Amino acid sequence: MTHDPADLTASDYLDGAREMAAANRPFLAHLLAEEAAQRTADPATAAGIRASFPAPATTREETD
């Protein structure tokens, strides 16, 4: 993996989004997916990425 964020591809960001979703980190998954979508040339593919990782609710519920 690269150490320069400029070298990361849409695929790299999408892989990260999947990892964050699997780790139950939906907001981070959404942010990474949004970056992947922005780096995707095809609008339909970008829309699909965004639909796969929707923005989570901004309110947070604490569990005891």
N, CA, C and O atoms as a GROMACS GRO file, in nm:
protein
  256
    1MET      N    1   0.084  -0.118   0.000
    1MET     CA    2   0.000   0.000   0.000
    1MET      C    3   0.088   0.124   0.000
    1MET      O    4   0.200   0.124   0.052
    2THR      N    5   0.036   0.226  -0.059
    2THR     CA    6   0.110   0.351  -0.070
    2THR      C    7   0.099   0.435   0.057
    2THR      O    8   0.005   0.420   0.135
    3HIS      N    9   0.195   0.522   0.076
    3HIS     CA   10   0.192   0.613   0.190
    3HIS      C   11   0.148   0.753   0.148
    3HIS      O   12   0.130   0.840   0.233
    4ASP      N   13   0.130   0.774   0.018
    4ASP     CA   14   0.088   0.904  -0.033
    4ASP      C   15  -0.060   0.896  -0.070
    4ASP      O   16  -0.096   0.823  -0.162
    5PRO      N   17  -0.146   0.969   0.001
    5PRO     CA   18  -0.289   0.963  -0.030
    5PRO      C   19  -0.322   0.998  -0.175
    5PRO      O   20  -0.425   0.954  -0.226
    6ALA      N   21  -0.240   1.075  -0.240
    6ALA     CA   22  -0.265   1.111  -0.379
    6ALA      C   23  -0.255   0.989  -0.471
    6ALA      O   24  -0.309   0.990  -0.581
    7ASP      N   25  -0.186   0.886  -0.427
    7ASP     CA   26  -0.169   0.765  -0.507
    7ASP      C   27  -0.283   0.665  -0.489
    7ASP      O   28  -0.289   0.564  -0.560
    8LEU      N   29  -0.374   0.691  -0.395
    8LEU     CA   30  -0.483   0.597  -0.370
    8LEU      C   31  -0.586   0.606  -0.483
    8LEU      O   32  -0.611   0.713  -0.538
    9THR      N   33  -0.644   0.492  -0.516
    9THR     CA   34  -0.744   0.486  -0.622
    9THR      C   35  -0.884   0.472  -0.563
    9THR      O   36  -0.901   0.453  -0.442
   10ALA      N   37  -0.983   0.482  -0.649
   10ALA     CA   38  -1.121   0.462  -0.606
   10ALA      C   39  -1.135   0.323  -0.544
   10ALA      O   40  -1.206   0.306  -0.444
   11SER      N   41  -1.069   0.225  -0.601
   11SER     CA   42  -1.075   0.089  -0.549
   11SER      C   43  -1.017   0.081  -0.409
   11SER      O   44  -1.070   0.009  -0.324
   12ASP      N   45  -0.909   0.153  -0.383
   12ASP     CA   46  -0.850   0.155  -0.250
   12ASP      C   47  -0.948   0.212  -0.147
   12ASP      O   48  -0.964   0.156  -0.038
   13TYR      N   49  -1.014   0.322  -0.183
   13TYR     CA   50  -1.111   0.383  -0.093
   13TYR      C   51  -1.232   0.292  -0.073
   13TYR      O   52  -1.286   0.284   0.038
   14LEU      N   53  -1.275   0.224  -0.178
   14LEU     CA   54  -1.389   0.135  -0.168
   14LEU      C   55  -1.354   0.015  -0.080
   14LEU      O   56  -1.438  -0.031  -0.002
   15ASP      N   57  -1.234  -0.036  -0.092
   15ASP     CA   58  -1.190  -0.145  -0.003
   15ASP      C   59  -1.193  -0.099   0.143
   15ASP      O   60  -1.238  -0.172   0.231
   16GLY      N   61  -1.147   0.022   0.166
   16GLY     CA   62  -1.150   0.078   0.301
   16GLY      C   63  -1.292   0.094   0.352
   16GLY      O   64  -1.320   0.068   0.469
   17ALA      N   65  -1.382   0.138   0.265
   17ALA     CA   66  -1.522   0.153   0.304
   17ALA      C   67  -1.581   0.018   0.345
   17ALA      O   68  -1.653   0.010   0.444
   18ARG      N   69  -1.551  -0.085   0.270
   18ARG     CA   70  -1.600  -0.219   0.304
   18ARG      C   71  -1.544  -0.266   0.439
   18ARG      O   72  -1.616  -0.325   0.519
   19GLU      N   73  -1.417  -0.238   0.463
   19GLU     CA   74  -1.356  -0.276   0.590
   19GLU      C   75  -1.421  -0.203   0.706
   19GLU      O   76  -1.446  -0.262   0.812
   20MET      N   77  -1.448  -0.074   0.688
   20MET     CA   78  -1.511   0.003   0.795
   20MET      C   79  -1.655  -0.042   0.818
   20MET      O   80  -1.701  -0.046   0.932
   21ALA      N   81  -1.725  -0.076   0.713
   21ALA     CA   82  -1.862  -0.127   0.728
   21ALA      C   83  -1.860  -0.259   0.805
   21ALA      O   84  -1.945  -0.282   0.891
   22ALA      N   85  -1.765  -0.346   0.773
   22ALA     CA   86  -1.754  -0.475   0.842
   22ALA      C   87  -1.717  -0.455   0.989
   22ALA      O   88  -1.752  -0.538   1.074
   23ALA      N   89  -1.647  -0.346   1.020
   23ALA     CA   90  -1.607  -0.317   1.157
   23ALA      C   91  -1.712  -0.234   1.230
   23ALA      O   92  -1.686  -0.182   1.339
   24ASN      N   93  -1.832  -0.222   1.170
   24ASN     CA   94  -1.942  -0.145   1.228
   24ASN      C   95  -1.905   0.002   1.249
   24ASN      O   96  -1.936   0.061   1.353
   25ARG      N   97  -1.838   0.059   1.151
   25ARG     CA   98  -1.802   0.202   1.152
   25ARG      C   99  -1.869   0.269   1.031
   25ARG      O  100  -1.800   0.307   0.936
   26PRO      N  101  -2.003   0.284   1.034
   26PRO     CA  102  -2.076   0.329   0.915
   26PRO      C  103  -2.040   0.469   0.868
   26PRO      O  104  -2.041   0.495   0.747
   27PHE      N  105  -2.008   0.559   0.959
   27PHE     CA  106  -1.975   0.694   0.916
   27PHE      C  107  -1.842   0.696   0.840
   27PHE      O  108  -1.830   0.762   0.737
   28LEU      N  109  -1.744   0.626   0.891
   28LEU     CA  110  -1.616   0.618   0.820
   28LEU      C  111  -1.634   0.546   0.686
   28LEU      O  112  -1.573   0.585   0.586
   29ALA      N  113  -1.716   0.442   0.684
   29ALA     CA  114  -1.744   0.372   0.558
   29ALA      C  115  -1.807   0.468   0.458
   29ALA      O  116  -1.770   0.468   0.341
   30HIS      N  117  -1.900   0.548   0.503
   30HIS     CA  118  -1.965   0.647   0.416
   30HIS      C  119  -1.863   0.747   0.361
   30HIS      O  120  -1.865   0.777   0.241
   31LEU      N  121  -1.777   0.799   0.445
   31LEU     CA  122  -1.677   0.897   0.401
   31LEU      C  123  -1.581   0.837   0.298
   31LEU      O  124  -1.550   0.901   0.198
   32LEU      N  125  -1.536   0.717   0.323
   32LEU     CA  126  -1.445   0.651   0.228
   32LEU      C  127  -1.516   0.621   0.096
   32LEU      O  128  -1.458   0.637  -0.011
   33ALA      N  129  -1.641   0.578   0.104
   33ALA     CA  130  -1.718   0.551  -0.017
   33ALA      C  131  -1.743   0.679  -0.096
   33ALA      O  132  -1.739   0.677  -0.219
   34GLU      N  133  -1.767   0.788  -0.028
   34GLU     CA  134  -1.787   0.916  -0.096
   34GLU      C  135  -1.660   0.954  -0.173
   34GLU      O  136  -1.668   1.003  -0.286
   35GLU      N  137  -1.546   0.934  -0.113
   35GLU     CA  138  -1.420   0.963  -0.182
   35GLU      C  139  -1.403   0.871  -0.302
   35GLU      O  140  -1.358   0.915  -0.408
   36ALA      N  141  -1.439   0.744  -0.287
   36ALA     CA  142  -1.431   0.651  -0.399
   36ALA      C  143  -1.523   0.697  -0.512
   36ALA      O  144  -1.485   0.693  -0.629
   37ALA      N  145  -1.643   0.740  -0.477
   37ALA     CA  146  -1.739   0.786  -0.578
   37ALA      C  147  -1.686   0.910  -0.651
   37ALA      O  148  -1.704   0.922  -0.772
   38GLN      N  149  -1.623   0.999  -0.578
   38GLN     CA  150  -1.568   1.120  -0.641
   38GLN      C  151  -1.454   1.088  -0.737
   38GLN      O  152  -1.430   1.162  -0.832
   39ARG      N  153  -1.385   0.978  -0.712
   39ARG     CA  154  -1.274   0.939  -0.799
   39ARG      C  155  -1.317   0.846  -0.912
   39ARG      O  156  -1.233   0.798  -0.989
   40THR      N  157  -1.446   0.822  -0.923
   40THR     CA  158  -1.501   0.734  -1.026
   40THR      C  159  -1.554   0.819  -1.141
   40THR      O  160  -1.634   0.911  -1.119
   41ALA      N  161  -1.512   0.788  -1.262
   41ALA     CA  162  -1.550   0.867  -1.379
   41ALA      C  163  -1.694   0.843  -1.422
   41ALA      O  164  -1.760   0.935  -1.470
   42ASP      N  165  -1.743   0.722  -1.407
   42ASP     CA  166  -1.878   0.687  -1.453
   42ASP      C  167  -1.982   0.730  -1.348
   42ASP      O  168  -1.977   0.682  -1.235
   43PRO      N  169  -2.075   0.820  -1.384
   43PRO     CA  170  -2.175   0.866  -1.287
   43PRO      C  171  -2.264   0.755  -1.233
   43PRO      O  172  -2.302   0.759  -1.116
   44ALA      N  173  -2.297   0.656  -1.314
   44ALA     CA  174  -2.382   0.546  -1.267
   44ALA      C  175  -2.308   0.462  -1.162
   44ALA      O  176  -2.367   0.421  -1.062
   45THR      N  177  -2.181   0.437  -1.185
   45THR     CA  178  -2.102   0.362  -1.088
   45THR      C  179  -2.088   0.440  -0.959
   45THR      O  180  -2.099   0.384  -0.850
   46ALA      N  181  -2.063   0.570  -0.971
   46ALA     CA  182  -2.051   0.656  -0.852
   46ALA      C  183  -2.182   0.656  -0.772
   46ALA      O  184  -2.179   0.649  -0.650
   47ALA      N  185  -2.295   0.662  -0.842
   47ALA     CA  186  -2.425   0.658  -0.774
   47ALA      C  187  -2.444   0.526  -0.702
   47ALA      O  188  -2.499   0.522  -0.592
   48GLY      N  189  -2.399   0.417  -0.764
   48GLY     CA  190  -2.409   0.286  -0.701
   48GLY      C  191  -2.325   0.276  -0.574
   48GLY      O  192  -2.367   0.216  -0.476
   49ILE      N  193  -2.207   0.334  -0.579
   49ILE     CA  194  -2.120   0.336  -0.460
   49ILE      C  195  -2.188   0.413  -0.349
   49ILE      O  196  -2.191   0.367  -0.234
   50ARG      N  197  -2.241   0.530  -0.382
   50ARG     CA  198  -2.308   0.612  -0.279
   50ARG      C  199  -2.429   0.540  -0.221
   50ARG      O  200  -2.454   0.548  -0.101
   51ALA      N  201  -2.504   0.470  -0.306
   51ALA     CA  202  -2.622   0.397  -0.258
   51ALA      C  203  -2.583   0.280  -0.167
   51ALA      O  204  -2.658   0.245  -0.076
   52SER      N  205  -2.467   0.222  -0.190
   52SER     CA  206  -2.422   0.110  -0.109
   52SER      C  207  -2.377   0.151   0.030
   52SER      O  208  -2.378   0.070   0.123
   53PHE      N  209  -2.337   0.276   0.045
   53PHE     CA  210  -2.287   0.327   0.173
   53PHE      C  211  -2.356   0.459   0.206
   53PHE      O  212  -2.293   0.564   0.202
   54PRO      N  213  -2.486   0.454   0.239
   54PRO     CA  214  -2.559   0.578   0.267
   54PRO      C  215  -2.508   0.645   0.395
   54PRO      O  216  -2.448   0.581   0.482
   55ALA      N  217  -2.534   0.773   0.404
   55ALA     CA  218  -2.494   0.847   0.523
   55ALA      C  219  -2.573   0.796   0.643
   55ALA      O  220  -2.696   0.787   0.636
   56PRO      N  221  -2.506   0.764   0.752
   56PRO     CA  222  -2.578   0.719   0.871
   56PRO      C  223  -2.647   0.837   0.939
   56PRO      O  224  -2.616   0.953   0.911
   57ALA      N  225  -2.737   0.807   1.026
   57ALA     CA  226  -2.805   0.913   1.103
   57ALA      C  227  -2.701   0.991   1.182
   57ALA      O  228  -2.602   0.935   1.229
   58THR      N  229  -2.723   1.119   1.195
   58THR     CA  230  -2.627   1.201   1.266
   58THR      C  231  -2.645   1.197   1.418
   58THR      O  232  -2.560   1.245   1.492
   59THR      N  233  -2.755   1.139   1.463
   59THR     CA  234  -2.771   1.124   1.608
   59THR      C  235  -2.713   0.991   1.651
   59THR      O  236  -2.716   0.893   1.576
   60ARG      N  237  -2.661   0.988   1.768
   60ARG     CA  238  -2.595   0.869   1.817
   60ARG      C  239  -2.664   0.824   1.946
   60ARG      O  240  -2.690   0.904   2.036
   61GLU      N  241  -2.691   0.696   1.953
   61GLU     CA  242  -2.751   0.640   2.073
   61GLU      C  243  -2.646   0.559   2.146
   61GLU      O  244  -2.581   0.471   2.090
   62GLU      N  245  -2.630   0.591   2.273
   62GLU     CA  246  -2.535   0.517   2.356
   62GLU      C  247  -2.604   0.394   2.413
   62GLU      O  248  -2.720   0.401   2.455
   63THR      N  249  -2.534   0.284   2.416
   63THR     CA  250  -2.589   0.163   2.478
   63THR      C  251  -2.521   0.143   2.611
   63THR      O  252  -2.404   0.175   2.629
   64ASP      N  253  -2.596   0.089   2.702
   64ASP     CA  254  -2.540   0.064   2.837
   64ASP      C  255  -2.474  -0.070   2.845
   64ASP      O  256  -2.422  -0.107   2.950
   0.00000   0.00000   0.00000
